[in-house]
């Protein structure tokens, strides 16, 4: 937009303005969940790369993802009450220590 102003172009068609260049872009990105999905995708990629090649770690990851899917469903339907994030972290750490995965 600044370039257009400097070139003294006052009128331009909306079809030539990309959403990412508009004032609405930030709102659309945050409200659409794009940043959350991007963060989760990077996290899942990092975990899968780390587990790759270790049969026990791969199986643990697959089982954990299945548990997460079930728990998310229970949480969204109101059948699962999570006390705190700290409690979840303690449970995960306990499970990892029992399986000796680091």
VENUR-V51924 format. One record per helix or strand of 2 or more residues. SS is the DSSP state (H for helix, E for strand). FROM is the first residue (numbers start at 1). LEN is the number of residues. If there is no record, write none. Layout:
ss-><SS;SS>
from-><FROM;FROM>
len-><LEN;LEN>
This chain:
ss-><H;H;H;H;H;H;H>
from-><2;14;19;25;34;55;85>
len-><5;3;3;7;18;22;15>
